[in-house]
Amino acid sequence: MAFQTIFVFVAAVCLVLSVNAAVTIGTTACTLPAGSECTDGSYCEAATLKCKCPAYKTATTTSCTDKACTAGTVAADCTALDSNTECASSVCACKSTHLLGLEGKCSLPLGKVCTTAGSECSSVANSLCDAAALTCKCPAYMTTSTTACTAKTCTVAADCTALDSNSECAGNPLVCACKSTHLLGLEGKCSLKCAADTTCTAADANSMCTGTTDGTDRCKCKTGYSLGSDGKCTTLGKVCTTAGSECASLTNSYCDAAALTCKCPAYMTSGTSTCTAKTCTVATVAADCTALDSNSECAGTSALACACKSTHLLGNEGKCSLKCQADATCTANDANSKCSGTATTDKCQCNTGYKLGTDGKCAKSNAAGVFASMALLLICFLTTKF
């Protein structure tokens, strides 16, 4: 986002604050998935990112008020506005089986937008908040309907283990369920029962026990890790900060400044928990390596693999960066770069306020604009009368 756009957006927020500190329907800006800026019965509309009233409520300037109805005319009064509403206590409301979703419609709990730390999925037994999609879902070894997570029928173990390796075909009638040594985990997979961290770390060094109660506690990934498709806790794909060390436990990974997730360099192969060297041949080095990073090469002794050239090291931006011991080495190639230090392990990096562009050159970032906008927003809050 350009600085001018950021500044205009902040100025607009300031204007809203100065006119009315409460929510202004159709005007107050909001963010998803939480939409916490929208109060008084309103919701955050995804298309406009503005607070709006559900169709079955009446919109005023600052709130969403109940629409009156009668049981005999419910179709015209309520369901014509939202098919999943009913007339309850003489006003239109979501059916008892539904909840107001962040989309402004009465929704069934499964598929509803959720937060990983929230309780939006608690009304459906065995459901969980999918950390990637941020919607309520059923575990893979269960059958999903719009209102429930039900056990899948099975005849052999393979019917279940293909969905979750720690599940089994058991019971009468036979259905898929977690093995007797496991429980449904926080990530939607069958997790090993535990009463101490050692039970978990023996299987995965990056896991821990949720508590000390045998039979009800289970293994989960440590803070800073998430469950990979191989069932192991990994930092790849984990949220990170460019100044932090969230990706340090995974050799050769880095924090993608744009996506703010741990990633592998382009010239390496990304697994669920490892960054491994891509194999190559000298004859096809252009396609195998340099097409991915112009400063990489096909090298090695026992096996050829893509790696940074001998004159370069893996940089903070996930690209091969020129080795240096003084700023002059860097500025000769890019005036907006500098050396990270004076040791043989240091490399060129972009100056403060700049970031690496797609052309491999350091370009001015929007940091200055962001700081100015934040300052303006702070002034707005300090001068607004609530």
N, C-alpha and C positions, 0 to 999 in steps of 0.2 A: 504494500500500500504506500503510495506516494505521500510525502509530508503534507502536501496541500490537502489531500483527501482526509488524512488523519486530523488535521487542524480544523477543517470544516465540520467533521463529525463531532469533535469535542465541543466546538462552538455551539452546535445544535443541541448537544446534551446540556450545555450551560444554559441555553435559552429555556429549555424545558424546566430545568431546576429553578430558574429565576421566576418563572410564571407560577409553578405549583410544585411543591416538594412531593406531593402524592402522585400516584400513577395517573397518567393522562391517557385514556383509552384511544388507541389509534396513533398515538404520538410517542409515548415513552419507549425508548430503545431497550431491547432485551437480548440475552444470550442463551443459547441452547447448549447442553440438554436441560440444565436446571431451570432456566426461565424465572429465577427467583425475583427478578425486578417487577414481575407482574403480580399484583395483589388485588384484593377486592373482587375476587371471582373471575379475573381475567387470565389469559394464557398467552404464551409467546408464540406468535404466528411465524412458522418457519420461512415462509416466502418473503415476508417483509421485515422480520425481526422487530416487530412492534407488538405492544400489548393489545390484545383484542378480546372481545367478549364471545363466548360460545353462542351459536345460533339460537339456542333455546333460552337465552337470557336477554334482557333489555339493556342496551348500552346507554349509559349517561356519560358525561365528560370524565368523571373520576371513578366510576364503579360499574359493575355488572349486577343488575337487580333481577330478582326472580320474576318470571312471567306467570301470571295467574292462569289457571285452567280449571276445567270441570271434568270429572270422570267420564261423562257422557260424550264429551267432545275432544277427547285426548288426541285423536288422530289429527284434527285440524290445529289444535292448540300446541301440541308438543312434537309428535312423531313426524309431522310434516317438516319440522325444522331439523330434527335429528332422530333417525329411526330407532335409536337405542335409548330413547327417553320414555318417561311415563309421567302421569299426573299423580303426584304424591303430596299429600297435605295441601291440596289446592294450588300447587305450583309445579312447573315443569322441572324435572330432575332426571339424572341418569338412572337407568333401571338398577335394581338392587344387585344385579350380577355384573354391573359395569362400573367403570371409574372414568372421571374426566381425564383424558389423555392430554399430552402436551401439544397435540394437534388440534385441540379445541373440540374434539368429538368424544362422545361416550364410547370407551373402548373396553374390550375384555382384557383381563390382566396379562395374558400371554401375548407377546408382541408389543407390550406397552414400553415406552421409553423409561429407562431406569438409570440409577447411578450405582456403581459398584459398592459404595459404602452405605447405600440407602436400603429401604425396606419395601420398595415398590412391588417386588415380586412375592412378598410373604403371603399373599392371599391364596396362592396356588401351591399346594404341597409339592415338594421336590423340584420346583422351578428355581432358576437362578438368573442373575443379571450377567449377560454375556458382555465381558469386558471390552471386546472389540466393537460389537454392534450397538452396545448400550441399550439392549432390549431384553425383556424377560423371555427366557427360553427353557426348554426341557433338556435334561441330560441326553446324550446320544443313545443310551440303551433303553430309553423310554419312548413311548408313542406320544406325539404332540397333537392335541386338538386345540380349539380356540379357547377352551376353558380349563383344561386339565393336562397333567402329565401322568399317563397310565403305563403300567408295566407291559412290555412287549412279550408276547407269547413266543415260546421257543421249543425246539425238540432236542437239539444238541448244543454243546458248549459253544461251538463255532458261531452259532446264531447271535451270540452275545459278545464273545471276545473280539469279533470283527468290529464291533462298535466301541468297546472299551475293554482293553486287555485284562483289566482287573475285575471284570464282571463274570457271572456264571449263570448257567441255566439251572434253576432250582425251584422248589416249592411244589404245591399241589393246588391248582394246576401249575405246570411249568411256565415260569416267566423269567426274564432277564433281571438280575439284581446284582448289587456289589457282592463280592466274595465275603464270606463270614469274617475274614481278616481285615476287611475294608469298610469304609463308610463313604457316603456321597460327600465329596470335598467342595471347597469354596469355588473351585474352577470348573465345576460341573463334571468332574471325573471321579471315579472311585479311588479314594485315598487311603493309605495304610493307617490302621488304628495305632494309636500311640499314647504313652503317658509321660514320655521324656523325649527331648530332642535327639538323643543318640539313636533311637529307633529309626528316625527319619534320615539323619545324616549318613547312616550306614548304607542306605539305598541311594541317596542323593545329597551330596555335600551342601547344596544350596537350599535345602529344605529345613523345616523346623516343626515342632509339635504345637498345636493350637492351645494346649493346656496340659494338665497333669492327671486328668480323670480317665482311667482305663475303660474303654468301651464306648465313650462318647467323643473323645478328642481324636483328631486325625492330623496327618502331615499336611503342611501347606508350604508354598514357596516363601523364602525369606523376603523381607522388605527389599525392594530393588530388583526383584526377579519375578518372572511370570512363567506359567506352564507352557512349554513348547509342544509341538505336535508329536514329539517323540516321548512325551510323558516326563521329561526332565525340566527342571527349573532353569531358565536362561535369562540373560540380560538382553539378548537380541530382540528387538522390537519393543523393549522396555522404555518407558518415558524417561527422559534424561534432561539435564541442563548443560549447556555448552561449557559452563565454567565448573561443572561438577565432575565427580568421578564415578558416576553410576555405571559406566561401561568398562571401567578399569579391570574388572575381573575376567573379561573376555579378551584374550590376546588378539591384537590387530583390529579390534572394533573401535568405533568412534561415535560421537554423538552428532547426528545429522542436525545441523543448525536450523534447517527449514522445518523438518518434521518433528524434531525434538524426540527422536527415538534412537536407540543403539542400532547401528548398522555395520555391515562389512564393506570394505573398500570395493569399488567396481571391479578391480582386477582379481578379486578373490571370490570364492564360491560361498554363498550364505547357506548354512545349515540351520537347524533350529537352535543350536547351542554352540556352534563353532564357525569360525572364519577360516576356511582352508584354501590353500593355494590352488589356482586353476592350472591344469596341465596344459602344455603347449609344445610346439615344435619350432625349431629355428626357421623352417621354411614357411610356417604360417603365423609368425610372430605378429605381423600387422593385424591380422584378424583376431588372433587369440588374446593379445595383450594391449598393444598400443591403441587399438580401437576403443578400449575401455579406459585407458589412462595413457596419454601421450608420453608420459615420463616413466613408463614401465618397460620391462624387457623380458625376454624368455631366457631364463638362466637356471643354473643349478648344477650339482655334481652327480648325485645318484639318480635324480629324476628332474627333468626340465619342468619349470613352473613359472607363472607370471610373478614378477616381483618388481619393486622400484629399482630403477637404474642404480648403479654403484655410486653415482653422484647425488642421489636423492634418498630421502627417508619418508615414511608415511607421515603426512602432515595432519594438523588439527581438523582440516576440512575433509579428510578422507581421501585426499589426493596425494600423489608423490610430490614432495616439496624439496627444493634444492637445499643441500647441506650448506651450512654457513658457520662462521665464527665472528662475523662482523656484519653490520647493516649494509655496508657497501656492496657486499656480494649479492644481496637481495635487490637493492635499489637499482643496480645496473640492469636488472631484468624487469623490474616493476617498481616504479617510483613510489607506489603506495604500499610497499611491503617493508618488513624489517626482519632482523634475525632474532630468534627466540632466546638466544644467549651467546655464550662465547666458547662452549665446549664442542667437541667433535660430534656430539649427539644432537646438536641443535640444528634447526631448519628454518627456512623462510616462512613467514606468516604475514597475514594482512595487518596493516596498522589499525589501531583502535578507531572504530567508526567506519571501517571498511569490511567487506566480506568477499569471498572468492566467487567470481561470476562464472557462467558457463563457458566463457572463453579462456578460463584459467588466469584471468587478471583480477586484481583487487579493485572492487568498485565501492563507491560510497554507499553506506547503508542508511536506513531511515532512523537510526538511533537518535540523532539530534532532533529530528521532528517529533519522535515519540516523547523525548524528555520535555520538549517545549509544550507539547500537548498535555502532558501530565501536569506540568506546572500550571497551565491554564485551567485544567480541571480542578486542581487543588484550590486555586483562587476562587473558582465558582462555589465550591463547597463552603469555603470560609466566609463568603459574602452573601450566601443565600440564607434567607430566613425560613426556618422550618417550623 
